[in-house]
Amino acid sequence: MRKKLKWYVMVEDSGSHKLNYLNALSYIEEPITKRLDEGKVFSREELKDLVTDLLKRNFLSKDEFELLVSGLHSREEYLYTIDPWYQLKPNIDAIVDYIVQTLEIELRQ
C-alpha cells in the first residue's frame, strides 16, 4: 500500500469564513498513481510537467479556494487575491521531490 501524499495550502471555508488547510496533493494523487500502476516510467521533467499541469487545472484561479490578503498596515487598495496555485508554484520542485520520495518512484534518466 502506498503512502498518502500531503502538501497543504491555506484556503477559506466560505461557510464559516475561517481559514483552513487543504491537502492539495489529494486532488492529483490518483492520476499520478494510476499512471505508475500502468507501468508508466517518468523522467523528472515529465513528472514535473504532469504535477504542474494537474495542480494548475485544480487550483489556478479557482475562486472557491481564493483568499483576499493584505499587509497588516496596508490600505484597502492594496488587497491581493491568492489562490492555492500561488502558494504551490514556488514549491513545484520540492513537491516533485517529495512525490518521488514518498511514492518511491524510480525515475527514468
N, C-alpha and C positions, 0 to 999 in steps of 0.2 A: 504494500500500500504506500502510495506516495504521500509525502508531507504536503500540507496545505500552504499555499503562498499567502503572504501577508505583507501589505505595504499600505499604510494608512494616509488618508488625506482628510483635511478638515472641511466639513460641509455644515450647512444649517438645516435643521429639521424644520421644514416650513410650517408644520402643525404646532409645534411647541415653541418655535423661534429660539431654540437652544442650539449651541454648537455641538456637533457630534463628529466622531471619526468614522470614516467609511473605508473598508478594505477594498482598495481599487483593483488589486490583483484577482479578487474573487470574480470579477467581470471578464477576465481574459484567460483564466486558468484552463477552462475546458477546451477552447480552441487549440491551445498550446499542447496540452496533454494528449488531445485527440491526434494531432499530427505526430507526436512522439510514438503513440501506440500504433500508428500506421507504419512505423519504421522510418519516418522522415528524419534525416540527419541534417542538422543545421550547421552552417558556419556561424561564427559570432555575429557577423554583419547581417546575415539573413534573419537570425533570431532578433537582433536589434530592430530591424525593419518591421518584422511581424509585431513585436511588442509595441513599437511606436504607433503603427497603424491601428492596432486594436485599442490602445489607450486613447488615441485621438478620436476614434469612432465612438467610444463610450463616454468621453468626458470633455471634449473640446466644445466650448460654448453651449453647454447644456444648462439652461437656466435653473433647472430644479436642483442643481448642485452648487450654484454660484453663491459667493459671499460678497458683500459690499464692505470694503475696508478703507481705513484712512489712518494717518498718523495720529497719535494721541492729541497733538496740539494743532492739527491741520484744520483749515477752513473747510466748509461744506463742499466747495467746488473741487476739492482735492480728494474725492472719493473714488475708489477703484473697484472694479468688478474682477474677482478672482475665481476662476473655475478650477476643478481638480487638475486639468491638464497643465495649468500654470504652475501648480505645485509639483507635478510629476516630471515635466520637461527637463529641468536641470539635473534630474536624478536618473535619466534613462540608462546611462552606462552602469551605474550602481545597481539599478533594478535588474538589468540583464545579467550582471554578475551574480546577483542574489538568486535569480531564477536558475541559472546554470548550476550553482552550488546546491541549492535546496532540492531541485529535481534530479540532481546528479546526471546532468546531460553531458554526453561526450560530444564535443563539437568537432565538426569536420574542419580540417586546416585549410 
